[in-house]
């Protein structure tokens, strides 16, 4: 893993500045600021209801904050839809697996290539000529991802028949098929056993090393967070309470109190 000294020299890929998000009278995020640097694994942690998933939803355009701004690759990002964020280089996995359960592993990952397809609808319907040539290229890329994730044996299996850990791996594959610069992982190890968690940790680190992908993740397993992350930002009741390298964050009394449920 890169050292924090190396990461600190990297360019800022995404910055969150004074972002606030409310749903009626509920303040999900309150004036939060932090950045994500190129090439790092950036963890967003906090107790249940801290605003972590809401923050990912703001970053990928699913929610639009009432205040603050998002800068991506040095450009202030206007309000946009999730597909526009995806087109710009941000991919996402979800806390609850969001796959096409009746489709095979191969077809689910191919769905992640849709934004990369350039031929018109006419040729796609004919599945001939330019469309056929383009599909060959995209399928080759998908097969590379299948090999990378070591899921060759389930490439033709409907994902609804797969155990949960493998479904999580297929969802990661679909996100990788988009070739993102920033990959957002919402509890990628939720519901996994120890062996499955170890595999997912390895794949996350390999994604960064082999594809050069920057990763932001939400995860409740503190052992995983401390092992994987270069920097950690901690949210509690929608506010940022700590931000720094894992060793410093885990020793922060405010963070310890938040996880132990000390009264505010």
C-alpha positions, 0 to 999 in steps of 0.5 A: 500500500502507498504510504500516506506521505506519497498519497499526500503529494497526489492531486485532489481528485474530488473535494466536498466543500461545506455540503449540507443536505436535509430532508424536511427537518432531518439534517442528514449532512451538516457543513461537511468538507473533505477531499479524495486524492488520486490513487488513495483508498479513502474511508468514510465511517461513522455510526448508523445514521451518521450520513455516510450513504447520503454523502455517497449519494451526493457525490454520485448525483443521486441527491443534490445538496442544499448548500456547498459544492462538489469539485471533481477533477478541479471543476465545480460540478453542477447539479447532475443525474447519476448517469452524468456522474457515471459518464464523467468517471464516477462508478458506484456499488450499493449497500444492498446488491443492485443486480439484474437477478435473472441475467448472467454474471457476464450480462450483468457486467456487460451492462456496465459497458453501456456508457462506453457504447458509441454505435446508434440504436439502429445498428444495436438492434441489427447486431451487425456491422459496427455494433457487432464489432463494438460488442466484440471489443466490449466483451473482451474487456468484460472477460478480462474483468471476469478473469481479474475477479476470478469468477470464470466458473460463474460467468454463465450463471444467473446472479440470482442463484449465486451466494451473496459474497459472489453477488457482491463480486459481480457488482464490483465487476459491473462498476469496474466495467465502467472504467471509473476514475473514482469508485464508490463502494457502499459497505462492500463487505456487508454480510460476508464471512471472513474468507469472503472479506479477505477476498474482497480486501485483496480485490479492492487493493488490486483494483487500485494497483492494477487499474489506478482507480481511486476508491472511496468506501463506507465500511463498518468493519473497523479492522478492514477500514484500518487495514485498507485505508490511507485516510479516514473521515468520520461522520456522526449525526451528519457532521464531520468529527475527525479526518486523518490517517487511520492510526490517528483517527482510531485514537481520537476520543471523539471518534471513540465516544461516537462508536461507544454511544456516549451522549452528545 
